[in-house]
């Protein structure tokens, strides 16, 4: 039976982040798209059917309609 040797790296340290990292966060472009997060909700079949048929008639997506409603309620990010 052969013995397998594994090299273990150095112990992590609590060194502060490089100064360049803070500068990057403070100066990054405002036009970078914000990261999206998924939201899952439960609704009745009847409500889903009404939303889906209205979106089909308008040629829009349900996600876009819900996103617009949420932005009206909570404002822009």
Secondary structure, DSSP 4 states (H G I P E B T S, - for coil): -PPPP----PPP--PPPPHHHHHHHHHS-TTSPPPP--------HHHHHHHHHHHHHHT--HHHHHHHHHHHHH---
